[in-house]
């Protein structure tokens, strides 16, 4: 390109003085075509330098494949992502790639930066992008055991597709909250990149100045495990999570009114997965596209699940009272007499409270209490102590909980037999139900008052699948012995014969 002064001279000689192109070209030692170009040029603004796309005959055929691998990798933790060298090796193996490792390395480095700029990290917080979610609790009436009670339900909604998922719980505590989130992630087979919450107490311990939050330890660990980003609404600004609030209302009106009867909690929540899926077969209110189709884009944008499922259990060391009860959220749970006035390790989940040994083995397990119930008692650990004081049996709640068959049997036992029977129950109920022990007692009592050993023998036959075999009737001249009966009235037979006093 000629200098500005040279161009000015050429234009002056041709346009102002009238010399020919060839004459000026000869005198300036410039090509004729160059002189004509600059003499006739009308536009002298700076040119926009555009970088020419360099053809890449080696990489072009595999760019789409590499891009897909990189997008999939971005859903994983950094330590699980493939290196450029590994991508090069896979290209050679799977598609017979002939290029050099350096070529792949340069493309991967550049493309990663471009994909990061395209990712949700650069999006405005309230922009509806695939994979973003909002979470909140709602409340609705349910019929439980014939009574109408208000129960919470947890909703996760996806503003991009207008889809949602819901699960019902007995409480809004942290254990139910984290269990609900875990269920959502594993149902979706992925984790939203970013989730917006209200300042829920299971997640936020305290709202601090300048938009900061002091989070609960359980929520922090859960979020680290699944790797999602969390955002919280400003206090009193529910509109910042307006989508999930609308979905909470939609769920109540369309799924839970009038009151639904609850018989089995797991059955209710299992049905909700299917009901929510069916609800997506309707058009988006604004995009006029089926929600189910848009939801596929939401799911495509989710991150991969971590290799291991999070165990939503928290451990606390609690002091038992003199009766062996520990207190969890105002509810009392039995442990064992040996823990009286001692510290006990307790494992707590949304639906269980387990008394644990120092090696985390379950000693006693309870269904977690909600609502009006205030105490859960597992008598098995107390039966060994009761066997030492059998006369106190009738004054315990355990006696009232026993089947009538066992109550009658224990009433007919001598003191020593009663001790052995209680000791047997303490062993049988450790790993098996009272129903099986009751069945064993019924069979053993068919002909006489059974011993503890005979009950134990039949019990083991039942639990090991061998069943109970009836005594065979054999033809014999030996007379059939009468069935022995217990009770003081049997002594009357000694003093009365055929209606006459002996």
Secondary structure, 3 states (H helix, E strand, C coil): CCCHHHHHHHHHHHHHCCCCHHHHHHHHCCCHHHHHHHHHCCCCCCCCCCCCCCCCCCCHHHHHHHHHHHHHHCCCCHHHCCCHHHHHHHHHHHHCCCCCHHHHHHHHHHHHHHHHHHCHHHCCCCCCCCCEEEEEEEEEEEEECCEEEEEEEEEEEECCCCEEEEEECCCCCHHHHHHHHHHHHHHHCCECCEEEECCCCCCEEEECCCCCEEECHHHHHHHHHHCCEEEECCCCCHHHHHHHHHHHHHHHHHHCCCCEEECCHHHHHHHHHHHHHHHCCCECCCCCCEHHHHHHHHHHCCECCCCCCCCCCEEEEEECCCCCEEEECCEEEECCHHHCCCEEEEEECCCEEEEECCCCCEEEEEECCCCCCCEECCCHHHHHHHHHCHHHHHHCHHHHHCCHHHHHHHHHCCHHHHHHHHHHHHHHHHHCCHHHHHHHHHHHCCCCCCCHHHHHHHHHHHHCCCCCCCCCCCCCCCCCCCCCCCCHHHHHHHHEECCEEC
